[in-house]
Amino acid sequence: MRGIFFGSKAAKYVCEQRLGSGKVDPGREKLVLDMIAARGQVTRREVMGRLNVSDNTANRLLQEMEVRKLIQRKGKGHGSYYMPA
């Protein structure tokens, strides 16, 4: 049986990869902020297209930026967009 022992470096790595490490790529972050500065707002789909990233990656990036108070989310579901905080 294969498995990961809790407390090991491997377990920590897997956990960080699955849940996100809380680290944001400064280049991607700057591009998102530049997009918002140019248009006043940005959607998750626009971030996906511009950065060529998956839906999950765009969500994680935007959520981490929101937690850090760099941007704020407006609306819910399909109509949501992000603005400067």
Secondary structure, 3 states (H helix, E strand, C coil): CCCCCCCCHHHHHHHHHHHCCCCCCHHHHHHHHHHHHHHCCECHHHHHHHHCCCHHHHHHHHHHHHHCCCEEEECCHHHCEEEEC
